[in-house]
Amino acid sequence: MHMAYRAVDDQMSHQRTMLPVPYGRDQYETWVKIEKAIGTFDRHFNRVEKFEARKFSDPDNHDRREKRMTQRKQERWIENYTYFFGGMTEEEQ
């Protein structure tokens, strides 16, 4: 058991002395784009969760909202030419 603690301590001491690795501008820009995409996804996810939560908190108006949402979705399908990547549907994206 003492040897296991010593091995873990040795591994941790190597990690503590490592200096940060420099990275280029393209990697930095890629990480910024990733963070923005995650933020966009989070906003969409929160909107969907809020909509679904209204089903329980405000059931009287939920049917009206859902009907309006379905109608707008149908209009988008008919009036627009939408590209879906990766073989996904609108809900999956």
PyMOL commands that set and color helices and strands:
alter all, ss='L'
color gray80, all
select helices_A, chain A and resi 2-17+25-57+59-79+85-87
alter helices_A, ss='H'
color red, helices_A
deselect
rebuild
show_as cartoon
